[in-house]
């Protein structure tokens, strides 16, 4: 026996309703259940038995898939959680600048407003400080800031910052014309 189509379902539903009505009548003692209802009940039970087994199997499979989904989701959440990053220690040979003095680091090719804020937060506020900082230390600041900053390459930033600190704007412009996104 296969699945019931819509028409058969409606037909069996009507028969089931009649059976329920007959059962209620029998329970209350008004009428006894007729033979045709007993036959219909047996036919319906025979049709529903394989469907019930099929439904149980499908339900069991859905539960397995849901458990696998939950397990994969937990694993994905664990992967997405950032690991504890060691604190970056920046050693610089330049004297600390005045607390209120900040250069506009966005003049350096490859530094935008977000990276400028990251450098300010790390204590790099002037071109002189940026020129004396190693590119590896700057890269570490970018890596600790998150995945959207990891693609930036600060290799040419100290050289550009030295030119800006020395106020060699023409040389800086020539260097930036050769660069593409802060890279040579």
PyMOL commands that place a pseudoatom at each C-alpha (Angstrom):
pseudoatom trace, name=CA, resn=UNK, resi=1, chain=A, elem=C, hetatm=0, pos=[0.000, 0.000, 0.000]
pseudoatom trace, name=CA, resn=UNK, resi=2, chain=A, elem=C, hetatm=0, pos=[1.288, 3.400, -0.960]
pseudoatom trace, name=CA, resn=UNK, resi=3, chain=A, elem=C, hetatm=0, pos=[0.630, 6.918, 0.160]
pseudoatom trace, name=CA, resn=UNK, resi=4, chain=A, elem=C, hetatm=0, pos=[-2.855, 8.373, 0.127]
pseudoatom trace, name=CA, resn=UNK, resi=5, chain=A, elem=C, hetatm=0, pos=[-3.574, 11.131, -2.331]
pseudoatom trace, name=CA, resn=UNK, resi=6, chain=A, elem=C, hetatm=0, pos=[-5.719, 14.127, -1.404]
pseudoatom trace, name=CA, resn=UNK, resi=7, chain=A, elem=C, hetatm=0, pos=[-8.943, 12.614, -2.669]
pseudoatom trace, name=CA, resn=UNK, resi=8, chain=A, elem=C, hetatm=0, pos=[-8.428, 9.390, -0.731]
pseudoatom trace, name=CA, resn=UNK, resi=9, chain=A, elem=C, hetatm=0, pos=[-7.490, 11.326, 2.387]
pseudoatom trace, name=CA, resn=UNK, resi=10, chain=A, elem=C, hetatm=0, pos=[-10.733, 13.302, 2.219]
pseudoatom trace, name=CA, resn=UNK, resi=11, chain=A, elem=C, hetatm=0, pos=[-12.733, 10.140, 1.673]
pseudoatom trace, name=CA, resn=UNK, resi=12, chain=A, elem=C, hetatm=0, pos=[-11.093, 8.349, 4.618]
pseudoatom trace, name=CA, resn=UNK, resi=13, chain=A, elem=C, hetatm=0, pos=[-11.456, 11.438, 6.763]
pseudoatom trace, name=CA, resn=UNK, resi=14, chain=A, elem=C, hetatm=0, pos=[-15.230, 11.450, 6.126]
pseudoatom trace, name=CA, resn=UNK, resi=15, chain=A, elem=C, hetatm=0, pos=[-15.386, 7.732, 6.940]
pseudoatom trace, name=CA, resn=UNK, resi=16, chain=A, elem=C, hetatm=0, pos=[-13.444, 8.331, 10.127]
pseudoatom trace, name=CA, resn=UNK, resi=17, chain=A, elem=C, hetatm=0, pos=[-15.863, 11.078, 11.148]
pseudoatom trace, name=CA, resn=UNK, resi=18, chain=A, elem=C, hetatm=0, pos=[-18.771, 8.704, 10.562]
pseudoatom trace, name=CA, resn=UNK, resi=19, chain=A, elem=C, hetatm=0, pos=[-16.999, 6.084, 12.654]
pseudoatom trace, name=CA, resn=UNK, resi=20, chain=A, elem=C, hetatm=0, pos=[-16.505, 8.561, 15.473]
pseudoatom trace, name=CA, resn=UNK, resi=21, chain=A, elem=C, hetatm=0, pos=[-20.158, 9.536, 15.352]
pseudoatom trace, name=CA, resn=UNK, resi=22, chain=A, elem=C, hetatm=0, pos=[-21.168, 5.865, 15.396]
pseudoatom trace, name=CA, resn=UNK, resi=23, chain=A, elem=C, hetatm=0, pos=[-18.823, 5.191, 18.280]
pseudoatom trace, name=CA, resn=UNK, resi=24, chain=A, elem=C, hetatm=0, pos=[-20.301, 8.064, 20.278]
pseudoatom trace, name=CA, resn=UNK, resi=25, chain=A, elem=C, hetatm=0, pos=[-23.775, 6.747, 19.598]
pseudoatom trace, name=CA, resn=UNK, resi=26, chain=A, elem=C, hetatm=0, pos=[-22.730, 3.279, 20.733]
pseudoatom trace, name=CA, resn=UNK, resi=27, chain=A, elem=C, hetatm=0, pos=[-21.064, 4.664, 23.829]
pseudoatom trace, name=CA, resn=UNK, resi=28, chain=A, elem=C, hetatm=0, pos=[-24.152, 6.567, 24.837]
pseudoatom trace, name=CA, resn=UNK, resi=29, chain=A, elem=C, hetatm=0, pos=[-26.259, 3.485, 24.121]
pseudoatom trace, name=CA, resn=UNK, resi=30, chain=A, elem=C, hetatm=0, pos=[-28.488, 4.999, 21.455]
pseudoatom trace, name=CA, resn=UNK, resi=31, chain=A, elem=C, hetatm=0, pos=[-27.479, 2.687, 18.592]
pseudoatom trace, name=CA, resn=UNK, resi=32, chain=A, elem=C, hetatm=0, pos=[-25.101, -0.201, 18.101]
pseudoatom trace, name=CA, resn=UNK, resi=33, chain=A, elem=C, hetatm=0, pos=[-22.195, -0.056, 15.670]
pseudoatom trace, name=CA, resn=UNK, resi=34, chain=A, elem=C, hetatm=0, pos=[-23.189, -1.455, 12.332]
pseudoatom trace, name=CA, resn=UNK, resi=35, chain=A, elem=C, hetatm=0, pos=[-21.075, -4.024, 10.479]
pseudoatom trace, name=CA, resn=UNK, resi=36, chain=A, elem=C, hetatm=0, pos=[-20.217, -1.625, 7.652]
pseudoatom trace, name=CA, resn=UNK, resi=37, chain=A, elem=C, hetatm=0, pos=[-18.562, 0.768, 10.118]
pseudoatom trace, name=CA, resn=UNK, resi=38, chain=A, elem=C, hetatm=0, pos=[-16.522, -2.065, 11.584]
pseudoatom trace, name=CA, resn=UNK, resi=39, chain=A, elem=C, hetatm=0, pos=[-15.312, -3.009, 8.099]
pseudoatom trace, name=CA, resn=UNK, resi=40, chain=A, elem=C, hetatm=0, pos=[-14.491, 0.629, 7.301]
pseudoatom trace, name=CA, resn=UNK, resi=41, chain=A, elem=C, hetatm=0, pos=[-12.598, 0.948, 10.573]
pseudoatom trace, name=CA, resn=UNK, resi=42, chain=A, elem=C, hetatm=0, pos=[-10.525, -2.127, 9.797]
pseudoatom trace, name=CA, resn=UNK, resi=43, chain=A, elem=C, hetatm=0, pos=[-9.767, -0.863, 6.256]
pseudoatom trace, name=CA, resn=UNK, resi=44, chain=A, elem=C, hetatm=0, pos=[-8.730, 2.508, 7.600]
pseudoatom trace, name=CA, resn=UNK, resi=45, chain=A, elem=C, hetatm=0, pos=[-6.509, 0.933, 10.253]
pseudoatom trace, name=CA, resn=UNK, resi=46, chain=A, elem=C, hetatm=0, pos=[-4.911, -1.270, 7.588]
pseudoatom trace, name=CA, resn=UNK, resi=47, chain=A, elem=C, hetatm=0, pos=[-4.207, 1.778, 5.372]
pseudoatom trace, name=CA, resn=UNK, resi=48, chain=A, elem=C, hetatm=0, pos=[-2.895, 3.867, 8.249]
pseudoatom trace, name=CA, resn=UNK, resi=49, chain=A, elem=C, hetatm=0, pos=[-0.566, 1.229, 9.715]
pseudoatom trace, name=CA, resn=UNK, resi=50, chain=A, elem=C, hetatm=0, pos=[2.134, 1.472, 6.969]
pseudoatom trace, name=CA, resn=UNK, resi=51, chain=A, elem=C, hetatm=0, pos=[1.736, 5.246, 6.901]
pseudoatom trace, name=CA, resn=UNK, resi=52, chain=A, elem=C, hetatm=0, pos=[2.331, 5.395, 10.632]
pseudoatom trace, name=CA, resn=UNK, resi=53, chain=A, elem=C, hetatm=0, pos=[5.472, 3.273, 10.264]
pseudoatom trace, name=CA, resn=UNK, resi=54, chain=A, elem=C, hetatm=0, pos=[6.634, 5.496, 7.392]
pseudoatom trace, name=CA, resn=UNK, resi=55, chain=A, elem=C, hetatm=0, pos=[5.996, 8.602, 9.478]
pseudoatom trace, name=CA, resn=UNK, resi=56, chain=A, elem=C, hetatm=0, pos=[7.936, 7.170, 12.424]
pseudoatom trace, name=CA, resn=UNK, resi=57, chain=A, elem=C, hetatm=0, pos=[10.910, 6.372, 10.176]
pseudoatom trace, name=CA, resn=UNK, resi=58, chain=A, elem=C, hetatm=0, pos=[10.832, 9.867, 8.651]
pseudoatom trace, name=CA, resn=UNK, resi=59, chain=A, elem=C, hetatm=0, pos=[10.546, 11.422, 12.107]
pseudoatom trace, name=CA, resn=UNK, resi=60, chain=A, elem=C, hetatm=0, pos=[13.502, 9.389, 13.357]
pseudoatom trace, name=CA, resn=UNK, resi=61, chain=A, elem=C, hetatm=0, pos=[15.585, 10.475, 10.333]
pseudoatom trace, name=CA, resn=UNK, resi=62, chain=A, elem=C, hetatm=0, pos=[14.625, 14.124, 10.887]
pseudoatom trace, name=CA, resn=UNK, resi=63, chain=A, elem=C, hetatm=0, pos=[15.731, 13.866, 14.512]
pseudoatom trace, name=CA, resn=UNK, resi=64, chain=A, elem=C, hetatm=0, pos=[19.118, 12.480, 13.420]
pseudoatom trace, name=CA, resn=UNK, resi=65, chain=A, elem=C, hetatm=0, pos=[19.570, 15.293, 10.900]
pseudoatom trace, name=CA, resn=UNK, resi=66, chain=A, elem=C, hetatm=0, pos=[18.607, 17.866, 13.516]
pseudoatom trace, name=CA, resn=UNK, resi=67, chain=A, elem=C, hetatm=0, pos=[21.132, 16.452, 15.984]
pseudoatom trace, name=CA, resn=UNK, resi=68, chain=A, elem=C, hetatm=0, pos=[23.843, 16.541, 13.298]
pseudoatom trace, name=CA, resn=UNK, resi=69, chain=A, elem=C, hetatm=0, pos=[22.878, 20.132, 12.461]
pseudoatom trace, name=CA, resn=UNK, resi=70, chain=A, elem=C, hetatm=0, pos=[23.079, 21.189, 16.118]
pseudoatom trace, name=CA, resn=UNK, resi=71, chain=A, elem=C, hetatm=0, pos=[26.462, 19.490, 16.482]
pseudoatom trace, name=CA, resn=UNK, resi=72, chain=A, elem=C, hetatm=0, pos=[27.825, 21.203, 13.362]
pseudoatom trace, name=CA, resn=UNK, resi=73, chain=A, elem=C, hetatm=0, pos=[26.462, 24.555, 14.519]
pseudoatom trace, name=CA, resn=UNK, resi=74, chain=A, elem=C, hetatm=0, pos=[28.202, 24.218, 17.895]
pseudoatom trace, name=CA, resn=UNK, resi=75, chain=A, elem=C, hetatm=0, pos=[31.471, 23.360, 16.144]
pseudoatom trace, name=CA, resn=UNK, resi=76, chain=A, elem=C, hetatm=0, pos=[31.058, 26.380, 13.846]
pseudoatom trace, name=CA, resn=UNK, resi=77, chain=A, elem=C, hetatm=0, pos=[30.448, 28.683, 16.839]
pseudoatom trace, name=CA, resn=UNK, resi=78, chain=A, elem=C, hetatm=0, pos=[33.577, 27.354, 18.538]
pseudoatom trace, name=CA, resn=UNK, resi=79, chain=A, elem=C, hetatm=0, pos=[35.617, 28.049, 15.391]
pseudoatom trace, name=CA, resn=UNK, resi=80, chain=A, elem=C, hetatm=0, pos=[34.260, 31.575, 15.065]
pseudoatom trace, name=CA, resn=UNK, resi=81, chain=A, elem=C, hetatm=0, pos=[35.153, 32.538, 18.645]
pseudoatom trace, name=CA, resn=UNK, resi=82, chain=A, elem=C, hetatm=0, pos=[38.411, 34.444, 18.649]
pseudoatom trace, name=CA, resn=UNK, resi=83, chain=A, elem=C, hetatm=0, pos=[41.230, 32.832, 20.511]
pseudoatom trace, name=CA, resn=UNK, resi=84, chain=A, elem=C, hetatm=0, pos=[42.950, 34.752, 23.264]
pseudoatom trace, name=CA, resn=UNK, resi=85, chain=A, elem=C, hetatm=0, pos=[45.579, 36.860, 21.519]
pseudoatom trace, name=CA, resn=UNK, resi=86, chain=A, elem=C, hetatm=0, pos=[48.739, 37.865, 23.361]
pseudoatom trace, name=CA, resn=UNK, resi=87, chain=A, elem=C, hetatm=0, pos=[49.066, 41.561, 24.030]
pseudoatom trace, name=CA, resn=UNK, resi=88, chain=A, elem=C, hetatm=0, pos=[51.269, 43.444, 21.613]
pseudoatom trace, name=CA, resn=UNK, resi=89, chain=A, elem=C, hetatm=0, pos=[54.229, 45.181, 23.149]
pseudoatom trace, name=CA, resn=UNK, resi=90, chain=A, elem=C, hetatm=0, pos=[55.446, 48.021, 20.987]
pseudoatom trace, name=CA, resn=UNK, resi=91, chain=A, elem=C, hetatm=0, pos=[58.980, 49.222, 21.601]
pseudoatom trace, name=CA, resn=UNK, resi=92, chain=A, elem=C, hetatm=0, pos=[59.907, 52.521, 20.062]
pseudoatom trace, name=CA, resn=UNK, resi=93, chain=A, elem=C, hetatm=0, pos=[63.064, 54.534, 20.129]
pseudoatom trace, name=CA, resn=UNK, resi=94, chain=A, elem=C, hetatm=0, pos=[61.381, 57.891, 19.451]
pseudoatom trace, name=CA, resn=UNK, resi=95, chain=A, elem=C, hetatm=0, pos=[60.413, 60.075, 22.378]
pseudoatom trace, name=CA, resn=UNK, resi=96, chain=A, elem=C, hetatm=0, pos=[56.722, 60.048, 23.246]
pseudoatom trace, name=CA, resn=UNK, resi=97, chain=A, elem=C, hetatm=0, pos=[54.836, 62.883, 21.551]
pseudoatom trace, name=CA, resn=UNK, resi=98, chain=A, elem=C, hetatm=0, pos=[52.774, 65.497, 23.317]
pseudoatom trace, name=CA, resn=UNK, resi=99, chain=A, elem=C, hetatm=0, pos=[49.498, 63.933, 24.440]
pseudoatom trace, name=CA, resn=UNK, resi=100, chain=A, elem=C, hetatm=0, pos=[47.396, 66.416, 22.474]
pseudoatom trace, name=CA, resn=UNK, resi=101, chain=A, elem=C, hetatm=0, pos=[49.448, 66.245, 19.258]
pseudoatom trace, name=CA, resn=UNK, resi=102, chain=A, elem=C, hetatm=0, pos=[48.229, 63.851, 16.559]
pseudoatom trace, name=CA, resn=UNK, resi=103, chain=A, elem=C, hetatm=0, pos=[49.194, 63.659, 12.916]
pseudoatom trace, name=CA, resn=UNK, resi=104, chain=A, elem=C, hetatm=0, pos=[46.682, 62.673, 10.274]
pseudoatom trace, name=CA, resn=UNK, resi=105, chain=A, elem=C, hetatm=0, pos=[47.969, 59.187, 9.550]
pseudoatom trace, name=CA, resn=UNK, resi=106, chain=A, elem=C, hetatm=0, pos=[45.490, 58.770, 6.678]
pseudoatom trace, name=CA, resn=UNK, resi=107, chain=A, elem=C, hetatm=0, pos=[47.967, 60.665, 4.501]
pseudoatom trace, name=CA, resn=UNK, resi=108, chain=A, elem=C, hetatm=0, pos=[49.919, 57.402, 4.359]
pseudoatom trace, name=CA, resn=UNK, resi=109, chain=A, elem=C, hetatm=0, pos=[48.939, 55.207, 1.397]
pseudoatom trace, name=CA, resn=UNK, resi=110, chain=A, elem=C, hetatm=0, pos=[47.061, 52.138, 2.742]
pseudoatom trace, name=CA, resn=UNK, resi=111, chain=A, elem=C, hetatm=0, pos=[45.851, 53.706, 6.006]
pseudoatom trace, name=CA, resn=UNK, resi=112, chain=A, elem=C, hetatm=0, pos=[42.181, 54.569, 6.231]
pseudoatom trace, name=CA, resn=UNK, resi=113, chain=A, elem=C, hetatm=0, pos=[40.090, 56.003, 9.084]
pseudoatom trace, name=CA, resn=UNK, resi=114, chain=A, elem=C, hetatm=0, pos=[39.600, 52.649, 10.864]
pseudoatom trace, name=CA, resn=UNK, resi=115, chain=A, elem=C, hetatm=0, pos=[43.289, 51.715, 10.757]
pseudoatom trace, name=CA, resn=UNK, resi=116, chain=A, elem=C, hetatm=0, pos=[44.191, 55.245, 11.808]
pseudoatom trace, name=CA, resn=UNK, resi=117, chain=A, elem=C, hetatm=0, pos=[41.995, 54.813, 14.899]
pseudoatom trace, name=CA, resn=UNK, resi=118, chain=A, elem=C, hetatm=0, pos=[43.610, 51.432, 15.629]
pseudoatom trace, name=CA, resn=UNK, resi=119, chain=A, elem=C, hetatm=0, pos=[47.060, 53.017, 15.473]
pseudoatom trace, name=CA, resn=UNK, resi=120, chain=A, elem=C, hetatm=0, pos=[45.938, 55.900, 17.702]
pseudoatom trace, name=CA, resn=UNK, resi=121, chain=A, elem=C, hetatm=0, pos=[44.602, 53.382, 20.235]
pseudoatom trace, name=CA, resn=UNK, resi=122, chain=A, elem=C, hetatm=0, pos=[47.945, 51.534, 20.133]
pseudoatom trace, name=CA, resn=UNK, resi=123, chain=A, elem=C, hetatm=0, pos=[49.818, 54.777, 20.908]
pseudoatom trace, name=CA, resn=UNK, resi=124, chain=A, elem=C, hetatm=0, pos=[51.055, 55.516, 17.397]
pseudoatom trace, name=CA, resn=UNK, resi=125, chain=A, elem=C, hetatm=0, pos=[49.794, 59.068, 16.932]
pseudoatom trace, name=CA, resn=UNK, resi=126, chain=A, elem=C, hetatm=0, pos=[52.523, 60.801, 14.910]
pseudoatom trace, name=CA, resn=UNK, resi=127, chain=A, elem=C, hetatm=0, pos=[54.453, 60.197, 11.720]
pseudoatom trace, name=CA, resn=UNK, resi=128, chain=A, elem=C, hetatm=0, pos=[57.677, 60.001, 13.743]
pseudoatom trace, name=CA, resn=UNK, resi=129, chain=A, elem=C, hetatm=0, pos=[56.260, 57.263, 15.978]
pseudoatom trace, name=CA, resn=UNK, resi=130, chain=A, elem=C, hetatm=0, pos=[54.969, 55.366, 12.917]
pseudoatom trace, name=CA, resn=UNK, resi=131, chain=A, elem=C, hetatm=0, pos=[58.355, 55.734, 11.152]
pseudoatom trace, name=CA, resn=UNK, resi=132, chain=A, elem=C, hetatm=0, pos=[60.182, 54.148, 14.102]
pseudoatom trace, name=CA, resn=UNK, resi=133, chain=A, elem=C, hetatm=0, pos=[57.734, 51.267, 14.532]
pseudoatom trace, name=CA, resn=UNK, resi=134, chain=A, elem=C, hetatm=0, pos=[58.633, 47.954, 12.913]
pseudoatom trace, name=CA, resn=UNK, resi=135, chain=A, elem=C, hetatm=0, pos=[56.209, 46.710, 10.212]
pseudoatom trace, name=CA, resn=UNK, resi=136, chain=A, elem=C, hetatm=0, pos=[55.880, 43.418, 12.129]
pseudoatom trace, name=CA, resn=UNK, resi=137, chain=A, elem=C, hetatm=0, pos=[54.577, 45.278, 15.187]
pseudoatom trace, name=CA, resn=UNK, resi=138, chain=A, elem=C, hetatm=0, pos=[52.057, 47.159, 13.034]
pseudoatom trace, name=CA, resn=UNK, resi=139, chain=A, elem=C, hetatm=0, pos=[51.001, 43.897, 11.397]
pseudoatom trace, name=CA, resn=UNK, resi=140, chain=A, elem=C, hetatm=0, pos=[50.448, 42.407, 14.870]
pseudoatom trace, name=CA, resn=UNK, resi=141, chain=A, elem=C, hetatm=0, pos=[48.173, 45.340, 15.764]
pseudoatom trace, name=CA, resn=UNK, resi=142, chain=A, elem=C, hetatm=0, pos=[46.170, 44.722, 12.584]
pseudoatom trace, name=CA, resn=UNK, resi=143, chain=A, elem=C, hetatm=0, pos=[45.899, 40.970, 13.210]
pseudoatom trace, name=CA, resn=UNK, resi=144, chain=A, elem=C, hetatm=0, pos=[44.668, 41.522, 16.766]
pseudoatom trace, name=CA, resn=UNK, resi=145, chain=A, elem=C, hetatm=0, pos=[42.061, 43.995, 15.487]
pseudoatom trace, name=CA, resn=UNK, resi=146, chain=A, elem=C, hetatm=0, pos=[40.209, 41.266, 13.616]
pseudoatom trace, name=CA, resn=UNK, resi=147, chain=A, elem=C, hetatm=0, pos=[39.905, 39.478, 10.281]
pseudoatom trace, name=CA, resn=UNK, resi=148, chain=A, elem=C, hetatm=0, pos=[38.950, 42.545, 8.236]
pseudoatom trace, name=CA, resn=UNK, resi=149, chain=A, elem=C, hetatm=0, pos=[42.345, 44.167, 8.910]
pseudoatom trace, name=CA, resn=UNK, resi=150, chain=A, elem=C, hetatm=0, pos=[44.558, 41.113, 8.325]
pseudoatom trace, name=CA, resn=UNK, resi=151, chain=A, elem=C, hetatm=0, pos=[44.827, 41.688, 4.583]
pseudoatom trace, name=CA, resn=UNK, resi=152, chain=A, elem=C, hetatm=0, pos=[46.636, 45.034, 4.934]
pseudoatom trace, name=CA, resn=UNK, resi=153, chain=A, elem=C, hetatm=0, pos=[50.380, 45.112, 4.416]
pseudoatom trace, name=CA, resn=UNK, resi=154, chain=A, elem=C, hetatm=0, pos=[52.182, 47.781, 6.478]
pseudoatom trace, name=CA, resn=UNK, resi=155, chain=A, elem=C, hetatm=0, pos=[55.566, 47.145, 4.851]
pseudoatom trace, name=CA, resn=UNK, resi=156, chain=A, elem=C, hetatm=0, pos=[55.881, 50.621, 3.291]
pseudoatom trace, name=CA, resn=UNK, resi=157, chain=A, elem=C, hetatm=0, pos=[54.162, 52.617, 6.029]
pseudoatom trace, name=CA, resn=UNK, resi=158, chain=A, elem=C, hetatm=0, pos=[57.298, 53.426, 8.088]
pseudoatom trace, name=CA, resn=UNK, resi=159, chain=A, elem=C, hetatm=0, pos=[59.127, 54.729, 4.982]
pseudoatom trace, name=CA, resn=UNK, resi=160, chain=A, elem=C, hetatm=0, pos=[56.133, 56.872, 4.018]
pseudoatom trace, name=CA, resn=UNK, resi=161, chain=A, elem=C, hetatm=0, pos=[55.809, 58.104, 7.594]
pseudoatom trace, name=CA, resn=UNK, resi=162, chain=A, elem=C, hetatm=0, pos=[59.501, 59.096, 7.665]
pseudoatom trace, name=CA, resn=UNK, resi=163, chain=A, elem=C, hetatm=0, pos=[59.022, 61.195, 4.533]
pseudoatom trace, name=CA, resn=UNK, resi=164, chain=A, elem=C, hetatm=0, pos=[55.910, 62.795, 6.052]
pseudoatom trace, name=CA, resn=UNK, resi=165, chain=A, elem=C, hetatm=0, pos=[57.724, 63.457, 9.356]
pseudoatom trace, name=CA, resn=UNK, resi=166, chain=A, elem=C, hetatm=0, pos=[60.557, 65.145, 7.423]
pseudoatom trace, name=CA, resn=UNK, resi=167, chain=A, elem=C, hetatm=0, pos=[57.929, 67.163, 5.491]
pseudoatom trace, name=CA, resn=UNK, resi=168, chain=A, elem=C, hetatm=0, pos=[59.171, 65.778, 2.133]
pseudoatom trace, name=CA, resn=UNK, resi=169, chain=A, elem=C, hetatm=0, pos=[55.733, 65.896, 0.569]
pseudoatom trace, name=CA, resn=UNK, resi=170, chain=A, elem=C, hetatm=0, pos=[56.976, 65.727, -3.061]
pseudoatom trace, name=CA, resn=UNK, resi=171, chain=A, elem=C, hetatm=0, pos=[59.006, 62.570, -2.387]
pseudoatom trace, name=CA, resn=UNK, resi=172, chain=A, elem=C, hetatm=0, pos=[56.078, 61.111, -0.456]
pseudoatom trace, name=CA, resn=UNK, resi=173, chain=A, elem=C, hetatm=0, pos=[53.757, 61.823, -3.400]
pseudoatom trace, name=CA, resn=UNK, resi=174, chain=A, elem=C, hetatm=0, pos=[56.223, 60.189, -5.821]
pseudoatom trace, name=CA, resn=UNK, resi=175, chain=A, elem=C, hetatm=0, pos=[56.490, 57.123, -3.574]
pseudoatom trace, name=CA, resn=UNK, resi=176, chain=A, elem=C, hetatm=0, pos=[52.714, 56.876, -3.219]
pseudoatom trace, name=CA, resn=UNK, resi=177, chain=A, elem=C, hetatm=0, pos=[52.307, 57.076, -7.005]
pseudoatom trace, name=CA, resn=UNK, resi=178, chain=A, elem=C, hetatm=0, pos=[54.467, 53.950, -7.295]
pseudoatom trace, name=CA, resn=UNK, resi=179, chain=A, elem=C, hetatm=0, pos=[52.484, 52.153, -4.561]
pseudoatom trace, name=CA, resn=UNK, resi=180, chain=A, elem=C, hetatm=0, pos=[49.151, 50.405, -4.985]
pseudoatom trace, name=CA, resn=UNK, resi=181, chain=A, elem=C, hetatm=0, pos=[47.201, 50.162, -1.731]
pseudoatom trace, name=CA, resn=UNK, resi=182, chain=A, elem=C, hetatm=0, pos=[50.367, 50.691, 0.333]
pseudoatom trace, name=CA, resn=UNK, resi=183, chain=A, elem=C, hetatm=0, pos=[52.308, 47.926, -1.483]
pseudoatom trace, name=CA, resn=UNK, resi=184, chain=A, elem=C, hetatm=0, pos=[55.144, 48.253, -3.959]
for i in range(1, 184): cmd.bond("trace and resi %d" % i, "trace and resi %d" % (i + 1))
show_as sticks, trace
zoom trace
